[in-house]
Amino acid sequence: MSIGPRLRARLADGSRPGSLGHRARSRRAAKLAATFPGLAGMHVLDLGGEPPFWRGFAVRPASVTVLNLLEFPPSEGWLETVVGDACDPPPAITGRRFDLVVSNSVIEHVGGHHRRQRFADVVRRSAGRHWVQTPYRYFPVEPHWVFPGMQFLPLRARAEVTRRWPLSPGRADNLPEAIANAASVELLSLTEMRSYFPESSFWYEKAAGLIKSVTAIS
């Protein structure tokens, strides 16, 4: 493994114990468990998450339904996986009511204001309580590519970062693909999060005294 992927793994890999990403994920998981002390008895809908998060979680909810565009291995008792769009869920989701909706670092990927609003509407319709976390737009380092100030660059410049920056999670083969990758992330401000979740309280995760991520909690 070259120095770029090794350094990225140490900085941003949330599944690698000891990495900065893993420590941040562990802090958020602890906060989630503390915020909902009755989690063990709850039926949870995870919008855009992945089963490994819940398999390794300190508290096992009564049930977890993971909705994701990707297909995962078959469901297993308490943990169910459903393929679908978090902004337009399939009947397997819309016909049910959950105790809690959880979403970590997803809303910035759904694509534009109108789809973010639909995502927020799905959160509210699906459960009376929610935890929706997203990286903060004005933290100085863009978290997906670990590049300082990338979120403030023009799209073409961001596309070039995705192609050339050694800490990129993957390299596009051509410019159109690079542009699509760069455009797939739209980091949110506090104003935007408050507009999508006006009834929520907010928890701010900080690094070096600066807000790193924002979580809407209800």
N, C-alpha and C positions, 0 to 999 in steps of 0.2 A: 504494500500500500504506500503510495507517495505521500509527501508531507501534507498536501492539501486535504485529502480525505482523512488522514490521521488527526490533523488539527481540528477539522470540522467535527469529527466524532467526539473529541475531548470537549469541544465548546457547545455543540448544539444537539447531539444525539440524545434524545430523551429516554431512550431505552438502554443507554450505556451507563451502568453504575459509576458514580464518581464524576461524570461530566457535568458541566454547568446546566445543561438542558435537563438532565435527570434530576439534579437537585431542585431545580425550579418546579419540575413536574411533581416531585415528592411534596414540596411545600404546598402546592395547590391542592393536591390530593388530601393532605392533612387538614387544610382549611375547609375543603368540601365536606369531609367527614365531621368536622367540628360544627359546621354550620347547620347540618341536618343530623342531629343525634339519633333520630328515628330511622335512619337510612336502612338499617337491617330489615325493617318491616315494609319498606316502600317498593312500589312497582315503578321502575325508572325507564324513561325513554332517552336514549343517547342519540342526538342528532349529529351524524357525521363522525362518530367515534369508531373505535376498533375493539374487538373482544379482549385482546391482551391487557388493555388498561384495567378492565374489570376483573380479569382473572388474577391480577396481581394486587388488587385493591385491598386495603386493610379490612374493610367491612364489606361483606357480601349482601347486597340487597335481596329482598324477597324474589324479585325478578328484574332482569335488564333486557330491554329490546334495543338493539343497535340498528339504526337506519343509516345506510351508507350506499354510495353509488357503486362501490366495489362489492364483489361477492366473497364471502368468507366461508370457512368450513361449516358443515351443518350445525344447527343449534344443539345445545346440550342442556336439557332440563331448565335451570333457572336463567340461562343465557340464550337469547334468541337473536338471530340476525335476519334482517330484511333488506333487500335491495331496493333502493328508491331515492328520490330527490327530496331533500329536507325542506325545500320550498314548495313542493307539490307532492306530499306523501301519498303512497298507494292506499287502497281501502283497508289493508291489513293494519294500518296505523290510524287513519282518520276515523275508523269506527270504534276506537277504544279511548279510554280515559286513563291517564297515568297519575301517579302521585307527584312525580318530579321529572322535569326535563333537564338534562345535562348536555352541555355542548362546550368543547374545548377547542379553540383556534379553528373555527369553521366559518363563522359568519363573514370573515374577510375574504373568503374564497367563493362565495355563492354567485357573485357577479352583478354589481350595480345596485343602486338605491332601491329600485322596485323589488328586486328579488330579496334584498336584505329585509325590507318591510314585510314581505310574505313569510320569510323565515321567522321573524319576530311574531307574526300572527299565528304561525303554526305552534310556536313555543307556548303562547298564551292559551290557545285552544286545547292543547294536549294535556295540560296539567295546571294545577293551582299554584305550584311552586316551580322555580327554575334557578339554574346556575348556567350563565352564558358568559364564557371567557373569550377574550380576543387580545392579541398584542396591541399595544398603544402606538398610534401613528407617530407621536412626537418623541418616542424614545430614540436616542441618536443612532442606534444600530438596527438596521432592518433584520428581523430575526430569522427569516427563511433562508436568506443568502449570507447572513452574517457580514453585511457590507455597510459601513457607515454612511448614513444619509441617502441610501439608495431610493427610498420611497419618495424623495423630493426631486429626483432626476426626471427628465423627459423620457417618454416610453422607449425611444430608440436607444438612449443611453442605458436604461435599465436592461434592455434586451442584450446589449453588449456585455453588461456585467454578468448576466446569466451564462454567457458563452465563454467568458475569459477569466472570471474570478475563480481562483483555485479552491475557494470554500463553497462553491455552488453545489447544491445537492445533486445536480445532474447537468450535463452539457447538451444543448440542442444541436442537432446536425445541420440546421440551416437557420437563416434569419427569421422567416415566418414562424417557425416553431419557437424560436427564442422570444419573439414578440408575444406570442400566445402565452408562453410561460410567465413572462414578466407581467402581462396584463391580468393574469389569473389571481393576483393578490392585490387587494385594495385595503390597506390598513385604515382603521377607523379612529376618529377623534372622540373625546369625551362627549362633545355636543351630539354627535351622531348616535352614540350608544344611549344617551339619555333620551333622545327622541324616539328610538326604537323601543325602549323599555322605560317609559316615564314613571311607572309605578314601582320600579325597583330601587333598592339601595345598591351602593357600589363599593366593591372592595378593590383597592389599588395595590397590586404587587409592585414592589420597588426594587431597584438595583442601583447602588451607588447614590441613593437618595432620590433617584428619578423614577417616575412611573414607567414601568415596563409592560404591564398588562392591566386590563380593566375587566372586571367581572360584574355582570348584572345579577343581582340576587333577589329573589322574592320568595 
